[in-house]
Amino acid sequence: MDWQDFAHRMASMARELLREKSHDATLQRIVSSTVETVEGCDSAGILVRDGDKVETLASTDSLAAESDRFQERLGEGPCFDITVAREDDGARVFRIEDLTGLQRRWPRYAPAARELGIGSMMTFLLYADAEEFGTLNMYARRPGAFTEDSETSGLLLASHAAVALSGARTSTQLHSALTTRHVIGEAMGILMGRYHLDEDRAFAVLRDLSQKRNVKLRSIAQQVCDNGGIED
């Protein structure tokens, strides 16, 4: 492993992640960078697990997404076990060197993964500031593709990725909050001008409509902006 070259790649990835404008774009950049950076990695994906449900957030190709679907359908696999392992002992990575042989740990998932053409894989928990973002999964078509160096580089990449996701989520939330504030302010201006209301009364009208119609305040404000007033 050429660690100097790896360091340059990580620095480049960090700059690219900072340039991404959205949470989804950051996710996609992470999986792309994973294939480009980690030796032996042919495919990568990010998923989240909620109980028995699994959702693919980003993937480089269908292999990662298909693997996620199999794990959800069969109710077993690395993405299920790593969350339990973290609760037990803080584990943040699984490295499965060979999925072509007998796998007693996942008797249903392992054969399905082999049929997909997966020879070996690694799974990393994306975790930053006590917040879980899911798992970063790396796949290779041949057995034994991932070494200890691959695991180390994958762990470093996953750590950088978790920090980037945390920042992207904060940025997205801030942008959403600012957009909501602008829309509500515009709607209040329309109500104040059209119905001769003061600022407090205009906001109260929006709030009351939101509660009465069981619709979010931002959506009510957007309707007022679109219609130029209140529609019955």
N, C-alpha and C positions, 0 to 999 in steps of 0.2 A: 504494500500500500504506500503510495507516494503522498505522505501527509501534507507536504507543502502544497502540492497541486490541489489536494482536498480543501486545504484552508482557503486557497484562492477561489475555489468553486463556492464554498460556503459564504465568503464575502460577497461574491457576485450575486448569489441567491438572496442574501439579506438586502442588498440594494434593490433588487427586482421586487421583493415583497413590499418594501417601503413605497414603491411607486404604484402599487396596485390601488385601485380606487374603490373597491368594494370587498365585502367579506367573501362573496362567491369567487371573485377573481383571485383572491388570496388563496383560497382552497385549491383552485385549479393550478395555480403557479406552484404550490407545494408539491402536488403529486407529479407534475412535470419535472420539477427539479430533483425529485427523488430518483426517478429513472435515470436522469442525466448524471447524478452524483454518486449513488451507492453502487458499488461494484456487484455485478451479478443480477441486478434488479431489472426485470423485463416489463413489469407492470406494477402500478401502485394505485391505491385508493384510500379514501378517508370515509369512515362510517361512524354513525352514532347508534347506540343501543338504548332502547327504553323498554325495560322488561324483556319480553320475548320478541319485541319488534326491532327491526334493523333498518336504517335508512342510509343509502349511499349518498354522501354529500358531494364527492368529486371522485373521478377515476380517469386514468389515462386511456383505458379501453374497456371492452366488454368483459375481459377476464376478471378484473377486480369486482365489477358489479355483479357478475354471475356468482362469484364466490360468496359475496354478501347475501345474495338471495338464498343460496343453499344453506348458509348458516342459520338464517331466519327460519326457513322451512323445516330444517332438521332439528333446530333448537340446541345446537352444539357447535363448537368450533373455537378458534383462538379469540375472537372478539368477545365471546361470552366468558371465557375463562380468565382473560387478563383483567377484567373489571373485578372479578371475585378475588384474584390473586393480589390485586392492589389493596383491597380491603384487608386481606389477611397479613401480607408481609411487605407491602410497598413495591411489589414487582411492577416494572414498567415495560418489559419486553419479553416476548417469546421468540425463540429461533427454532424452527422446525427444519432439520437438515434434510429429511427424506420423507416425502409423502407417498413414494411409490411402494414402500414396504408395508407391513402390517402396522396399523396405528390403533392400539388398544384404547388410547385416550379418547379418540373421536371415531367410533366404529362406523358411523354413518357419513360424517362429513369427509373423512379421509378418502374413501373410495370415490365420492362425488368430486372432490378436488382433483384426484388423479384423472378422472374422466375429462375434466376441463383442461388438462395438460399442465397442472401445477406439480412441479417436482419438489420444490422447497419454498419456504416462506418465512417472513418475520412480521411480527405484530408489535407495534409500539403504542403505548398510551400517550395521548396528547394531553398534557397536564401543565397548568401554570396558575400560580396564585390561588391554589385550592379550587380551581375551576377545571372541569373536564370538558374537552372539546371532542372526544371520541377516540378512535384509534387510527393510526397510520399503518396501512398494511402493504407489504412489499412481497412480490411474487417472482419466482424464477421458474422457467420451464424445465430445467434440469435439476436433479437431486444434488445436494452438496454445493450449491452455487454460493451460499452465504457462509462466510468465514467469521472468525472473531473480529477481524478488522471491519468486515461489513456491518456487524452488530454495533461496534463502537461508532462507526461513521453514521449509521442509521439513528442511533440514540442522540448523537449531537444534532443531526438534522431535525429530528423530531422535537428536540428541546427548542431550537430556533423557531421551528414552525409553530409551536404552541405559543411562544411569545408574540410572534407575528399575528396569529389569530386573535389573541387577546387585544392587541392594538387595533386590529381591523374591526373587531366587534365594537370596541369603544368608539372608534371613528364613525362607524355606521350608525350607532345609537345616537351619537351627537348630531350627525347630519339629519337623522329622522326627527330628533327633538326640535332642531332649528326650523325644519320644514313645517312641522306641526304648528310651531309658534307663529310662523309667517302666515299660514293659512287661516288660523284662528284670528289673528290680527286683522287680516283682510276682510274676513266675514264680519267681524265686529264693526269695521268701518262702514261696510255696506248697510248693516242694520242701523247704525247711528245716523247715517245720512238719509236713508229711505223712511225710517219710522221715527225719526227725531228722538232717539234714545241717547242717554249718556253712556259712558264706557261701562260702568258697573251693570247697568240694566241690559246692555247689549250682550255682555258675557252671560248674564243670568238667563237670557232667552236661549242662547246656545246650549247652556247646561241643562235647562229644563227640557228642551227638545231631545237632547241626547238621552236623558233618563226616560222620557215618555215613550220614545220610539225604540229604546234599547239599542241604540247605535252609538258607536264611538264618537267622542266630541270632534275629533279631526274630520270624520266622515260627514257629520252634520255641517261643519264649517265649510267643507269643500262643496257640499250641495248648495249652500247659500251663495258661495262664490260663483258657482256654475250657473245658478238660476237668477242671480241678482237680487235675491230676497228669499222669503220663506214661502214654500209651496205647501198647500194643504194636503 
